[in-house]
Amino acid sequence: MFLAASEAATEATKSGIDPFDWFMLAITIVIAIGFVRLLLARPRKNLFAIGFTAVALGLFLFIDFVMIKGWFV
C-alpha cells in the first residue's frame, strides 16, 4: 500500500521541463562558443584550454542529451 502511494506521488511530481534545464542548455552554448574561439585563435593556441574545454563540452552535451531524452519519457 505504501509503495503504491509513493509511486503515485512520484508520477504526480514528474513535470517534463525544469527551469534549470534552460540554464544547462545556455551554459552548453557558451562553452561551445568558447571552444570555437579557442580553435580559431591565430597567433598561438592554448592546447590545455582546448583540451579542457573539449572535455567540458563533451560532458555537457552528454548531460543535455540525457536531460532532453528525459523530457519525452
N, C-alpha and C positions, 0 to 999 in steps of 0.2 A: 504494500500500500504506500509506504513512504517512498519507495523507489519510483513508483508511477507518478506520485505527486512531484517529485524533484525533476523527472523528465518533462512533465508538463510545464513546469516553471522554466526550465531551460529552453524549451521550444518557444515559449512566450517572449523570452528576452532576446532571441535572435532577431536582428533587425536589418541585416544586409550591410549597408554602408555606414561606417562610423565616421564622425568628423575628423578623427586623427588620420584616417586613410588619405584624405586630401593633402595633409602635411607630408605624409610619406611620399606621395607622388610628386609634390613640389620639390622636396629635397632630392629626389632621384633626378629630376630635370636639372636642378642646379649642379649636381655632381657631374651629369653628362656634359653640360656646358663647360664646366671646368676641365673635364677630360679632353674635350676637343681643343680648347685653348692651349692646354699643355702640349698636345700633339702638334699644334701649328706654330709653336714658339720657334722663332727663327734663329737667333744667334747661338744659343746653347740650350739643349734640352736637359731638364732635370729628371733623370731616369728613376730616382727614388720616388719623386712625386707622381710620375706617370704610373709606376707600379702600384703605389698605394691607392691612387685614385681608381685604377682599373679594378683592384680587389674590392674597394668600397662600392663602385658602380655595379660590379657583378653581384655582390651581396644584396644591394638594394633592389636590383632588377629581380633577383630570386624572391625576395620578400614581397615585392609588388605582385609578382606572378601568383604566389600563394594567396595573397590578400584578395586579388581580383577573382581568382578561382573560387574563393570562399563566398564571394558575393552571389554566385549563381548556384550555390548548393542549397 
